[in-house]
Amino acid sequence: MKRKAFRPVINETPQSREGIHGRGASWSPANRFEKLHVDLNDTDVVDADPEEAEKPRRVTQYFDDKTKTIIARNQSPDVGFETSINPYRGCEHGCIYCFARPTHEYLGFSAGLDFESRIMVKHDAPRLLETELSSPKWKPQLLMMSGVTDCYQPVERKLRITRRCLEVIAKFRNPVAILTKNKLVTRDIDILSELAKHKCAVVNLSVTSLDPKLQQILEPRTSPPAGRLDAVAQLRAAGIPVGVMVAPVIPGINDHEIPAIVAACAKAGAQFAGHVLLRLPWAVAPLFERWLDEHFPERKAKVLERLRHARGGERLYDSRWRKRQTGEGIFAEQIANMFEVACRRGGMTERPKLSIASFRRTHQQLEML
């Protein structure tokens, strides 16, 4: 989708200190690529009083994404995969910290409310995926689902694009790894368990907190902590390798929960775990700072100070490879050590090895028939 030049971006008035119910962001910061920007806080630009004007509830809109390919590639040494599938662009889960928020700016949208309320849907993803896996150019390798935005966000319950992509993957027996915050992944246990028989599937549940109150303001439209732990248990009972991502770790907000999160996930059946320090690229930084003002004003200075310390002392974010996921310095080291000890205590050291040995192309299937 081409971004239109000089498209005006509306910087909506930030809401109350409590934010917007069901949304992670309470405003839409300016798009860094757009030259024209209207700020509704500027009384010289708008006639209505922002304090008196009625603020309608932001509904979610869905747009058809006419992408021609579905497998994305990256060269980052940090993420552990080279190819990924993202059935959706934007994510209604609304996690305030999501590092993918700035990707919406390439579409002419904002990284704020637009990211979680204007969702691009790739209806043709299953067909495109089958075409690409059928090509002789495809070399069997791990496909990551949710490499950017969550493939099990709420609308997936209705559209089932992720499930149909998994059906294609199962046909080819190509290895797949899933990362999600939604218990909806258990709907597809039938497909995942069949893939697991060929060492072709692994699922990671992202568990950021065990406190449902924190989860509701940090990740408003995700499954509650108990639901994610139940998903871990269901997946493991079905013989599907399952792990946990404690991500992001936010100093002063949820870092103290690391031992409890790891212990609870290990008890539920998780076999391995990973963690990522909070990342604040581009517009995510002001969005996160606004979120702190709204929900944890008394902790804001401490949180930002520790983040800067972990990013070299001055910046809130360091984009360097091999540094952006973990940070550096005493606070980053304390987090890493705490996490390592928690994993050892929970016996979470078994990382599954996926295999391409069972991969088969469509023409091979026809020959078998």
Secondary structure, DSSP 8 states (H G I E B T S, - for coil): ----TT--EEE-----TT--TT-S-SS----TT-S-EEETT-TTT-SS-TTTS-------EEEE---S--EEE---SSSS-SEEE-SEES-TT--TT-TTGGGGGGGT--TTHHHHHEEEE-TTHHHHHHHHHHSTT-----EEESSSS-TTSTTHHHH-HHHHHHHHHHHHT--EEEEES-GGGGGGHHHHHHHHTTT-EEEEEE---S-HHHHHHHSTTS--HHHHHHHHHHHHHTT--EEEEEEEE-TTTTGGGHHHHHHHHHHHT--EEEEEE----TTHHHHHHHHHHHH-TTTHHHHHHHHHHHTTTT-S----TTTTTT--SHHHHHHHHHHHHHHHHHT---------TT---HHHHHHH-
